[in-house]
Amino acid sequence: MDELILEFPTYAREKDAKEYIDELRSSNSHFNGCDDLEKFQDYREWVDRVVDWNKGVNLPNDYAQAITYFVVRVKDNKIIGMVNIRYGVTEENVKRGVGHIGSGVRPTERKKGYGTEILRICLKECKKYNLPEIHLNVKKENISAIRTIEKNKGKLNGKIVMDNGEKLLNYIIEIN
């Protein structure tokens, strides 16, 4: 497996971040883990918001404090994914379908085992926030995400019904 690192977004990554988002758009992929980057016209404004939300500044009332990272492959310095680690998730957030980690892999890098490795790295990062367990929510149709969670010792905890009626599977991973 290629070495991967978590990198906090900076202004210097603008071109790479736009290429990542463009690839997701062109493949009609979901923007998992992107912290709404796809909705911003001004990349720098997004970076500033990521910094603020990590500090708990200007955070909407129903949002969990979080940190967003690019997942970078060391050998070529390429963004191969993004993650959003929501270390401020509450019980109420979980009941509404908010998990501790949102992640995505760029379409051209899928089916290579990166999802499993990214989750493993995120779980190590979660230890910094003294979280005893991580809740992850996934659609039952998302078999690859379910396998990724289970490979990282995720145990099915139950089902969550969102306000819009959508049903999600709730997994828990204990942090040791």
DONURO-150414 format. One record per residue: residue number from 0; residue in three letters; x, y, z of N, C-alpha, C in turn. Coordinates in steps of 0.05 Angstrom, whole numbers. Example, Ala and Ser with C-alpha at 12.3 -4.5 7.8 and 13.67 -1.06 7.14 Angstrom:
k=0&r=ALA&neast=264&nnorth=-114&nup=156&caeast=246&canorth=-90&caup=156&ceast=264&cnorth=-66&cup=156
k=1&r=SER&neast=257&nnorth=-45&nup=142&caeast=273&canorth=-21&caup=143&ceast=258&cnorth=1&cup=157
//
This chain:
k=0&r=MET&neast=17&nnorth=-24&nup=0&caeast=0&canorth=0&caup=0&ceast=18&cnorth=25&cup=0
k=1&r=ASP&neast=11&nnorth=44&nup=-17&caeast=25&canorth=69&caup=-17&ceast=21&cnorth=84&cup=9
k=2&r=GLU&neast=41&nnorth=99&nup=17&caeast=39&canorth=115&caup=42&ceast=20&cnorth=138&cup=37
k=3&r=LEU&neast=1&nnorth=142&nup=55&caeast=-18&canorth=164&caup=54&ceast=-15&cnorth=181&cup=79
k=4&r=ILE&neast=-19&nnorth=207&nup=76&caeast=-18&canorth=225&caup=98&ceast=-43&cnorth=243&cup=98
k=5&r=LEU&neast=-51&nnorth=253&nup=121&caeast=-72&canorth=272&caup=124&ceast=-59&cnorth=300&cup=123
k=6&r=GLU&neast=-70&nnorth=317&nup=106&caeast=-59&canorth=344&caup=103&ceast=-81&cnorth=365&cup=106
k=7&r=PHE&neast=-77&nnorth=383&nup=125&caeast=-96&canorth=405&caup=129&ceast=-97&cnorth=422&cup=104
k=8&r=PRO&neast=-120&nnorth=430&nup=95&caeast=-122&canorth=447&caup=71&ceast=-107&cnorth=474&cup=74
k=9&r=THR&neast=-94&nnorth=482&nup=52&caeast=-80&canorth=507&caup=51&ceast=-86&cnorth=520&cup=24
k=10&r=TYR&neast=-81&nnorth=546&nup=23&caeast=-86&canorth=561&caup=-2&ceast=-69&cnorth=549&cup=-25
k=11&r=ALA&neast=-46&nnorth=538&nup=-18&caeast=-27&canorth=527&caup=-39&ceast=-39&cnorth=503&cup=-54
k=12&r=ARG&neast=-58&nnorth=490&nup=-42&caeast=-70&canorth=466&caup=-55&ceast=-94&cnorth=472&cup=-73
k=13&r=GLU&neast=-99&nnorth=497&nup=-78&caeast=-124&canorth=504&caup=-93&ceast=-126&cnorth=489&cup=-120
k=14&r=LYS&neast=-106&nnorth=489&nup=-136&caeast=-107&canorth=475&caup=-162&ceast=-113&cnorth=446&cup=-159
k=15&r=ASP&neast=-99&nnorth=433&nup=-140&caeast=-103&canorth=404&caup=-135&ceast=-131&cnorth=398&cup=-125
k=16&r=ALA&neast=-141&nnorth=415&nup=-107&caeast=-168&canorth=411&caup=-96&ceast=-189&cnorth=414&cup=-118
k=17&r=LYS&neast=-186&nnorth=434&nup=-135&caeast=-205&canorth=437&caup=-157&ceast=-205&cnorth=414&cup=-176
k=18&r=GLU&neast=-181&nnorth=403&nup=-181&caeast=-179&canorth=379&caup=-199&ceast=-194&cnorth=355&cup=-186
k=19&r=TYR&neast=-191&nnorth=352&nup=-160&caeast=-204&canorth=331&caup=-145&ceast=-234&cnorth=334&cup=-147
k=20&r=ILE&neast=-245&nnorth=358&nup=-142&caeast=-274&canorth=363&caup=-143&ceast=-284&cnorth=359&cup=-172
k=21&r=ASP&neast=-268&nnorth=369&nup=-192&caeast=-276&canorth=365&caup=-220&ceast=-279&cnorth=336&cup=-227
k=22&r=GLU&neast=-260&nnorth=320&nup=-217&caeast=-262&canorth=291&caup=-223&ceast=-287&cnorth=279&cup=-210
k=23&r=LEU&neast=-293&nnorth=287&nup=-186&caeast=-318&canorth=277&caup=-173&ceast=-343&cnorth=285&cup=-190
k=24&r=ARG&neast=-343&nnorth=310&nup=-198&caeast=-366&canorth=320&caup=-214&ceast=-368&cnorth=305&cup=-240
k=25&r=SER&neast=-346&nnorth=301&nup=-254&caeast=-348&canorth=289&caup=-281&ceast=-355&cnorth=259&cup=-279
k=26&r=SER&neast=-352&nnorth=247&nup=-256&caeast=-360&canorth=219&caup=-253&ceast=-386&cnorth=216&cup=-239
k=27&r=ASN&neast=-400&nnorth=239&nup=-234&caeast=-425&canorth=239&caup=-219&ceast=-423&cnorth=225&cup=-192
k=28&r=SER&neast=-401&nnorth=229&nup=-178&caeast=-396&canorth=218&caup=-152&ceast=-408&cnorth=235&cup=-130
k=29&r=HIS&neast=-412&nnorth=223&nup=-107&caeast=-419&canorth=238&caup=-83&ceast=-394&cnorth=253&cup=-73
k=30&r=PHE&neast=-399&nnorth=275&nup=-59&caeast=-377&canorth=291&caup=-48&ceast=-372&cnorth=284&cup=-19
k=31&r=ASN&neast=-369&nnorth=259&nup=-13&caeast=-365&canorth=250&caup=15&ceast=-338&cnorth=260&cup=26
k=32&r=GLY&neast=-339&nnorth=271&nup=50&caeast=-315&canorth=280&caup=63&ceast=-305&cnorth=307&cup=54
k=33&r=CYS&neast=-319&nnorth=320&nup=35&caeast=-309&canorth=345&caup=23&ceast=-316&cnorth=370&cup=39
k=34&r=ASP&neast=-332&nnorth=368&nup=59&caeast=-340&canorth=391&caup=75&ceast=-351&cnorth=414&cup=58
k=35&r=ASP&neast=-367&nnorth=407&nup=38&caeast=-380&canorth=426&caup=20&ceast=-361&cnorth=441&cup=1
k=36&r=LEU&neast=-337&nnorth=432&nup=-2&caeast=-318&canorth=445&caup=-21&ceast=-331&cnorth=449&cup=-48
k=37&r=GLU&neast=-347&nnorth=430&nup=-57&caeast=-359&canorth=432&caup=-84&ceast=-378&cnorth=455&cup=-87
k=38&r=LYS&neast=-388&nnorth=466&nup=-65&caeast=-408&canorth=488&caup=-66&ceast=-395&cnorth=515&cup=-66
k=39&r=PHE&neast=-369&nnorth=517&nup=-62&caeast=-355&canorth=542&caup=-60&ceast=-343&cnorth=551&cup=-87
k=40&r=GLN&neast=-348&nnorth=576&nup=-95&caeast=-335&canorth=587&caup=-118&ceast=-307&cnorth=596&cup=-111
k=41&r=ASP&neast=-304&nnorth=606&nup=-86&caeast=-278&canorth=616&caup=-77&ceast=-265&cnorth=596&cup=-58
k=42&r=TYR&neast=-244&nnorth=583&nup=-68&caeast=-230&canorth=563&caup=-53&ceast=-219&cnorth=574&cup=-26
k=43&r=ARG&neast=-208&nnorth=597&nup=-27&caeast=-197&canorth=609&caup=-3&ceast=-218&cnorth=614&cup=19
k=44&r=GLU&neast=-241&nnorth=621&nup=10&caeast=-264&canorth=625&caup=29&ceast=-270&cnorth=598&cup=43
k=45&r=TRP&neast=-269&nnorth=576&nup=27&caeast=-274&canorth=550&caup=39&ceast=-252&cnorth=543&cup=59
k=46&r=VAL&neast=-227&nnorth=548&nup=52&caeast=-205&canorth=542&caup=71&ceast=-208&cnorth=558&cup=97
k=47&r=ASP&neast=-216&nnorth=583&nup=94&caeast=-220&canorth=599&caup=118&ceast=-243&cnorth=588&cup=135
k=48&r=ARG&neast=-264&nnorth=578&nup=122&caeast=-286&canorth=566&caup=137&ceast=-277&cnorth=540&cup=151
k=49&r=VAL&neast=-261&nnorth=524&nup=137&caeast=-251&canorth=499&caup=149&ceast=-234&cnorth=506&cup=174
k=50&r=VAL&neast=-218&nnorth=526&nup=173&caeast=-202&canorth=535&caup=196&ceast=-220&cnorth=544&cup=219
k=51&r=ASP&neast=-240&nnorth=560&nup=212&caeast=-259&canorth=570&caup=232&ceast=-274&cnorth=547&cup=246
k=52&r=TRP&neast=-285&nnorth=529&nup=230&caeast=-301&canorth=507&caup=241&ceast=-285&cnorth=488&cup=258
k=53&r=ASN&neast=-259&nnorth=485&nup=251&caeast=-242&canorth=469&caup=267&ceast=-238&cnorth=481&cup=295
k=54&r=LYS&neast=-239&nnorth=508&nup=296&caeast=-237&canorth=522&caup=321&ceast=-264&cnorth=526&cup=335
k=55&r=GLY&neast=-285&nnorth=518&nup=322&caeast=-312&canorth=522&caup=333&ceast=-323&cnorth=549&cup=328
k=56&r=VAL&neast=-311&nnorth=565&nup=310&caeast=-319&canorth=592&caup=304&ceast=-339&cnorth=592&cup=281
k=57&r=ASN&neast=-361&nnorth=607&nup=284&caeast=-381&canorth=609&caup=263&ceast=-394&cnorth=582&cup=255
k=58&r=LEU&neast=-394&nnorth=564&nup=274&caeast=-405&canorth=537&caup=269&ceast=-435&cnorth=538&cup=273
k=59&r=PRO&neast=-450&nnorth=530&nup=252&caeast=-480&canorth=529&caup=256&ceast=-487&cnorth=512&cup=280
k=60&r=ASN&neast=-510&nnorth=519&nup=293&caeast=-518&canorth=507&caup=318&ceast=-520&cnorth=477&cup=317
k=61&r=ASP&neast=-529&nnorth=465&nup=295&caeast=-534&canorth=436&caup=294&ceast=-510&cnorth=421&cup=282
k=62&r=TYR&neast=-487&nnorth=435&nup=278&caeast=-464&canorth=422&caup=267&ceast=-445&cnorth=413&cup=289
k=63&r=ALA&neast=-429&nnorth=393&nup=283&caeast=-409&canorth=383&caup=302&ceast=-382&cnorth=396&cup=294
k=64&r=GLN&neast=-367&nnorth=403&nup=314&caeast=-340&canorth=413&caup=309&ceast=-324&cnorth=392&cup=295
k=65&r=ALA&neast=-309&nnorth=400&nup=274&caeast=-296&canorth=380&caup=257&ceast=-270&cnorth=391&cup=246
k=66&r=ILE&neast=-254&nnorth=373&nup=234&caeast=-230&canorth=380&caup=220&ceast=-231&cnorth=365&cup=193
k=67&r=THR&neast=-223&nnorth=379&nup=172&caeast=-223&canorth=368&caup=145&ceast=-195&cnorth=365&cup=136
k=68&r=TYR&neast=-189&nnorth=343&nup=122&caeast=-162&canorth=338&caup=111&ceast=-164&cnorth=329&cup=82
k=69&r=PHE&neast=-143&nnorth=336&nup=67&caeast=-138&canorth=322&caup=42&ceast=-123&cnorth=297&cup=50
k=70&r=VAL&neast=-129&nnorth=275&nup=35&caeast=-113&canorth=251&caup=38&ceast=-94&cnorth=251&cup=15
k=71&r=VAL&neast=-68&nnorth=252&nup=21&caeast=-47&canorth=255&caup=0&ceast=-30&cnorth=230&cup=-1
k=72&r=ARG&neast=-26&nnorth=221&nup=-26&caeast=-7&canorth=199&caup=-30&ceast=21&cnorth=211&cup=-32
k=73&r=VAL&neast=38&nnorth=201&nup=-14&caeast=65&canorth=213&caup=-11&ceast=82&cnorth=211&cup=-36
k=74&r=LYS&neast=81&nnorth=188&nup=-50&caeast=100&canorth=184&caup=-72&ceast=97&cnorth=204&cup=-95
k=75&r=ASP&neast=72&nnorth=214&nup=-99&caeast=68&canorth=234&caup=-121&ceast=54&cnorth=259&cup=-112
k=76&r=ASN&neast=50&nnorth=262&nup=-85&caeast=38&canorth=286&caup=-74&ceast=10&cnorth=292&cup=-85
k=77&r=LYS&neast=-4&nnorth=271&nup=-92&caeast=-31&canorth=273&caup=-104&ceast=-53&cnorth=270&cup=-83
k=78&r=ILE&neast=-73&nnorth=287&nup=-85&caeast=-97&canorth=284&caup=-68&ceast=-112&cnorth=260&cup=-79
k=79&r=ILE&neast=-115&nnorth=240&nup=-62&caeast=-130&canorth=216&caup=-71&ceast=-156&cnorth=214&cup=-56
k=80&r=GLY&neast=-160&nnorth=231&nup=-36&caeast=-186&canorth=230&caup=-22&ceast=-188&cnorth=254&cup=-3
k=81&r=MET&neast=-211&nnorth=256&nup=10&caeast=-216&canorth=276&caup=30&ceast=-231&cnorth=263&cup=54
k=82&r=VAL&neast=-225&nnorth=274&nup=77&caeast=-239&canorth=264&caup=101&ceast=-248&cnorth=288&cup=118
k=83&r=ASN&neast=-270&nnorth=283&nup=132&caeast=-280&canorth=303&caup=151&ceast=-284&cnorth=288&cup=178
k=84&r=ILE&neast=-268&nnorth=294&nup=197&caeast=-269&canorth=281&caup=223&ceast=-284&cnorth=300&cup=242
k=85&r=ARG&neast=-308&nnorth=291&nup=250&caeast=-326&canorth=307&caup=267&ceast=-322&cnorth=298&cup=296
k=86&r=TYR&neast=-303&nnorth=310&nup=308&caeast=-296&canorth=303&caup=336&ceast=-315&cnorth=314&cup=356
k=87&r=GLY&neast=-333&nnorth=332&nup=348&caeast=-353&canorth=344&caup=366&ceast=-380&cnorth=332&cup=364
k=88&r=VAL&neast=-382&nnorth=308&nup=352&caeast=-408&canorth=295&caup=349&ceast=-421&cnorth=289&cup=376
k=89&r=THR&neast=-447&nnorth=295&nup=378&caeast=-462&canorth=289&caup=402&ceast=-481&cnorth=266&cup=397
k=90&r=GLU&neast=-493&nnorth=256&nup=419&caeast=-513&canorth=234&caup=416&ceast=-536&cnorth=243&cup=397
k=91&r=GLU&neast=-544&nnorth=268&nup=400&caeast=-565&canorth=279&caup=383&ceast=-557&cnorth=279&cup=354
k=92&r=ASN&neast=-531&nnorth=287&nup=348&caeast=-521&canorth=286&caup=321&ceast=-524&cnorth=257&cup=310
k=93&r=VAL&neast=-515&nnorth=238&nup=326&caeast=-516&canorth=210&caup=317&ceast=-544&cnorth=201&cup=310
k=94&r=LYS&neast=-563&nnorth=209&nup=327&caeast=-591&canorth=202&caup=322&ceast=-602&cnorth=214&cup=296
k=95&r=ARG&neast=-590&nnorth=237&nup=288&caeast=-598&canorth=250&caup=262&ceast=-582&cnorth=240&cup=239
k=96&r=GLY&neast=-564&nnorth=220&nup=243&caeast=-549&canorth=208&caup=221&ceast=-522&cnorth=219&cup=216
k=97&r=VAL&neast=-512&nnorth=236&nup=235&caeast=-485&canorth=247&caup=233&ceast=-465&cnorth=228&cup=245
k=98&r=GLY&neast=-446&nnorth=219&nup=230&caeast=-425&canorth=202&caup=240&ceast=-400&cnorth=218&cup=247
k=99&r=HIS&neast=-380&nnorth=205&nup=258&caeast=-355&canorth=218&caup=265&ceast=-337&cnorth=223&cup=242
k=100&r=ILE&neast=-339&nnorth=206&nup=221&caeast=-321&canorth=209&caup=198&ceast=-336&cnorth=207&cup=172
k=101&r=GLY&neast=-331&nnorth=226&nup=155&caeast=-340&canorth=225&caup=127&ceast=-316&cnorth=224&cup=110
k=102&r=SER&neast=-316&nnorth=206&nup=90&caeast=-292&canorth=204&caup=73&ceast=-299&cnorth=196&cup=45
k=103&r=GLY&neast=-281&nnorth=203&nup=27&caeast=-285&canorth=196&caup=-1&ceast=-258&cnorth=192&cup=-14
k=104&r=VAL&neast=-259&nnorth=176&nup=-36&caeast=-235&canorth=171&caup=-51&ceast=-241&cnorth=180&cup=-80
k=105&r=ARG&neast=-221&nnorth=192&nup=-92&caeast=-225&canorth=201&caup=-120&ceast=-231&cnorth=177&cup=-138
k=106&r=PRO&neast=-249&nnorth=181&nup=-157&caeast=-258&canorth=158&caup=-174&ceast=-236&cnorth=142&cup=-187
k=107&r=THR&neast=-215&nnorth=155&nup=-197&caeast=-194&canorth=140&caup=-210&ceast=-176&cnorth=124&cup=-191
k=108&r=GLU&neast=-180&nnorth=128&nup=-165&caeast=-164&canorth=114&caup=-145&ceast=-180&cnorth=93&cup=-129
k=109&r=ARG&neast=-204&nnorth=89&nup=-137&caeast=-221&canorth=70&caup=-122&ceast=-214&cnorth=41&cup=-129
k=110&r=LYS&neast=-223&nnorth=23&nup=-112&caeast=-218&canorth=-6&caup=-116&ceast=-189&cnorth=-14&cup=-113
k=111&r=LYS&neast=-174&nnorth=2&nup=-98&caeast=-145&canorth=-3&caup=-94&ceast=-139&cnorth=-6&cup=-64
k=112&r=GLY&neast=-159&nnorth=-7&nup=-47&caeast=-155&canorth=-10&caup=-18&ceast=-150&cnorth=16&cup=-3
k=113&r=TYR&neast=-152&nnorth=38&nup=-17&caeast=-147&canorth=64&caup=-3&ceast=-169&cnorth=70&cup=18
k=114&r=GLY&neast=-193&nnorth=63&nup=13&caeast=-215&canorth=69&caup=32&ceast=-209&cnorth=57&cup=59
k=115&r=THR&neast=-200&nnorth=32&nup=59&caeast=-194&canorth=18&caup=84&ceast=-170&cnorth=32&cup=98
k=116&r=GLU&neast=-150&nnorth=39&nup=83&caeast=-127&canorth=52&caup=95&ceast=-133&cnorth=80&cup=105
k=117&r=ILE&neast=-150&nnorth=94&nup=90&caeast=-158&canorth=121&caup=99&ceast=-173&cnorth=119&cup=126
k=118&r=LEU&neast=-192&nnorth=101&nup=128&caeast=-206&canorth=98&caup=153&ceast=-187&cnorth=90&cup=176
k=119&r=ARG&neast=-168&nnorth=73&nup=171&caeast=-148&canorth=65&caup=191&ceast=-133&cnorth=90&cup=201
k=120&r=ILE&neast=-124&nnorth=107&nup=182&caeast=-110&canorth=131&caup=189&ceast=-128&cnorth=150&cup=205
k=121&r=CYS&neast=-153&nnorth=152&nup=197&caeast=-172&canorth=170&caup=211&ceast=-176&cnorth=160&cup=240
k=122&r=LEU&neast=-178&nnorth=134&nup=243&caeast=-182&canorth=124&caup=270&ceast=-158&cnorth=131&cup=288
k=123&r=LYS&neast=-134&nnorth=130&nup=277&caeast=-111&canorth=138&caup=293&ceast=-113&cnorth=168&cup=300
k=124&r=GLU&neast=-122&nnorth=184&nup=281&caeast=-126&canorth=213&caup=286&ceast=-147&cnorth=218&cup=307
k=125&r=CYS&neast=-168&nnorth=201&nup=308&caeast=-189&canorth=205&caup=327&ceast=-180&cnorth=201&cup=356
k=126&r=LYS&neast=-159&nnorth=186&nup=360&caeast=-148&canorth=182&caup=387&ceast=-139&cnorth=209&cup=399
k=127&r=LYS&neast=-131&nnorth=228&nup=382&caeast=-122&canorth=254&caup=392&ceast=-145&cnorth=269&cup=406
k=128&r=TYR&neast=-170&nnorth=261&nup=399&caeast=-193&canorth=275&caup=410&ceast=-206&cnorth=260&cup=433
k=129&r=ASN&neast=-193&nnorth=238&nup=442&caeast=-202&canorth=222&caup=465&ceast=-231&cnorth=212&cup=461
k=130&r=LEU&neast=-237&nnorth=204&nup=437&caeast=-263&canorth=192&caup=432&ceast=-262&cnorth=162&cup=438
k=131&r=PRO&neast=-280&nnorth=153&nup=455&caeast=-279&canorth=124&caup=462&ceast=-289&cnorth=106&cup=439
k=132&r=GLU&neast=-307&nnorth=117&nup=423&caeast=-318&canorth=102&caup=401&ceast=-325&cnorth=121&cup=378
k=133&r=ILE&neast=-326&nnorth=109&nup=355&caeast=-332&canorth=125&caup=331&ceast=-358&cnorth=113&cup=319
k=134&r=HIS&neast=-377&nnorth=131&nup=312&caeast=-401&canorth=123&caup=298&ceast=-398&cnorth=129&cup=268
k=135&r=LEU&neast=-404&nnorth=110&nup=252&caeast=-403&canorth=113&caup=223&ceast=-430&cnorth=104&cup=212
k=136&r=ASN&neast=-441&nnorth=121&nup=194&caeast=-467&canorth=115&caup=182&ceast=-464&cnorth=111&cup=152
k=137&r=VAL&neast=-478&nnorth=91&nup=142&caeast=-475&canorth=84&caup=114&ceast=-501&cnorth=73&cup=103
k=138&r=LYS&neast=-506&nnorth=78&nup=78&caeast=-529&canorth=66&caup=64&ceast=-524&cnorth=36&cup=61
k=139&r=LYS&neast=-545&nnorth=21&nup=64&caeast=-542&canorth=-9&caup=62&ceast=-533&cnorth=-17&cup=35
k=140&r=GLU&neast=-537&nnorth=-1&nup=14&caeast=-529&canorth=-7&caup=-13&ceast=-499&cnorth=-3&cup=-17
k=141&r=ASN&neast=-486&nnorth=12&nup=1&caeast=-458&canorth=19&caup=-3&ceast=-440&cnorth=-4&cup=8
k=142&r=ILE&neast=-439&nnorth=-25&nup=-7&caeast=-425&canorth=-49&caup=2&ceast=-396&cnorth=-44&cup=6
k=143&r=SER&neast=-383&nnorth=-28&nup=-11&caeast=-354&canorth=-24&caup=-8&ceast=-348&cnorth=-8&cup=18
k=144&r=ALA&neast=-366&nnorth=11&nup=25&caeast=-362&canorth=25&caup=51&ceast=-366&cnorth=7&cup=74
k=145&r=ILE&neast=-386&nnorth=-10&nup=72&caeast=-391&canorth=-29&caup=94&ceast=-367&cnorth=-48&cup=98
k=146&r=ARG&neast=-356&nnorth=-57&nup=76&caeast=-332&canorth=-75&caup=79&ceast=-308&cnorth=-59&cup=91
k=147&r=THR&neast=-305&nnorth=-34&nup=83&caeast=-284&canorth=-18&caup=94&ceast=-287&cnorth=-15&cup=124
k=148&r=ILE&neast=-311&nnorth=-9&nup=133&caeast=-317&canorth=-6&caup=161&ceast=-312&cnorth=-32&cup=176
k=149&r=GLU&neast=-321&nnorth=-55&nup=165&caeast=-318&canorth=-80&caup=178&ceast=-288&cnorth=-89&cup=179
k=150&r=LYS&neast=-273&nnorth=-82&nup=159&caeast=-244&canorth=-88&caup=159&ceast=-229&cnorth=-72&cup=181
k=151&r=ASN&neast=-241&nnorth=-51&nup=190&caeast=-230&canorth=-34&caup=211&ceast=-244&cnorth=-39&cup=238
k=152&r=LYS&neast=-255&nnorth=-64&nup=241&caeast=-268&canorth=-73&caup=265&ceast=-294&cnorth=-60&cup=272
k=153&r=GLY&neast=-308&nnorth=-49&nup=252&caeast=-334&canorth=-37&caup=256&ceast=-355&cnorth=-59&cup=262
k=154&r=LYS&neast=-372&nnorth=-53&nup=281&caeast=-394&canorth=-71&caup=288&ceast=-420&cnorth=-57&cup=283
k=155&r=LEU&neast=-439&nnorth=-71&nup=270&caeast=-465&canorth=-60&caup=265&ceast=-479&cnorth=-54&cup=292
k=156&r=ASN&neast=-488&nnorth=-30&nup=295&caeast=-501&canorth=-21&caup=320&ceast=-531&cnorth=-18&cup=318
k=157&r=GLY&neast=-541&nnorth=-15&nup=293&caeast=-569&canorth=-12&caup=289&ceast=-575&cnorth=4&cup=264
k=158&r=LYS&neast=-599&nnorth=14&nup=262&caeast=-608&canorth=30&caup=239&ceast=-616&cnorth=57&cup=249
k=159&r=ILE&neast=-613&nnorth=77&nup=232&caeast=-621&canorth=104&caup=237&ceast=-640&cnorth=113&cup=215
k=160&r=VAL&neast=-662&nnorth=125&nup=222&caeast=-680&canorth=136&caup=202&ceast=-677&cnorth=166&cup=203
k=161&r=MET&neast=-669&nnorth=177&nup=180&caeast=-664&canorth=206&caup=178&ceast=-691&cnorth=220&cup=177
k=162&r=ASP&neast=-691&nnorth=247&nup=180&caeast=-715&canorth=263&caup=179&ceast=-729&cnorth=260&cup=152
k=163&r=ASN&neast=-713&nnorth=256&nup=131&caeast=-725&canorth=253&caup=104&ceast=-734&cnorth=224&cup=98
k=164&r=GLY&neast=-733&nnorth=206&nup=118&caeast=-742&canorth=179&caup=115&ceast=-720&cnorth=159&cup=106
k=165&r=GLU&neast=-697&nnorth=170&nup=98&caeast=-675&canorth=153&caup=89&ceast=-665&cnorth=136&cup=113
k=166&r=LYS&neast=-659&nnorth=111&nup=107&caeast=-649&canorth=93&caup=128&ceast=-619&cnorth=88&cup=124
k=167&r=LEU&neast=-605&nnorth=90&nup=147&caeast=-576&canorth=86&caup=147&ceast=-569&cnorth=64&cup=167
k=168&r=LEU&neast=-548&nnorth=49&nup=161&caeast=-537&canorth=30&caup=180&ceast=-517&cnorth=45&cup=198
k=169&r=ASN&neast=-519&nnorth=41&nup=224&caeast=-500&canorth=54&caup=243&ceast=-480&cnorth=33&cup=253
k=170&r=TYR&neast=-455&nnorth=39&nup=248&caeast=-433&canorth=22&caup=257&ceast=-418&cnorth=37&cup=279
k=171&r=ILE&neast=-406&nnorth=21&nup=297&caeast=-389&canorth=32&caup=318&ceast=-362&cnorth=18&cup=316
k=172&r=ILE&neast=-341&nnorth=35&nup=319&caeast=-314&canorth=24&caup=322&ceast=-303&cnorth=35&cup=348
k=173&r=GLU&neast=-295&nnorth=16&nup=365&caeast=-283&canorth=24&caup=391&ceast=-254&cnorth=33&cup=386
k=174&r=ILE&neast=-247&nnorth=55&nup=399&caeast=-220&canorth=66&caup=397&ceast=-204&cnorth=57&cup=422
k=175&r=ASN&neast=-182&nnorth=43&nup=417&caeast=-166&canorth=33&caup=439&ceast=-141&cnorth=50&cup=443
//
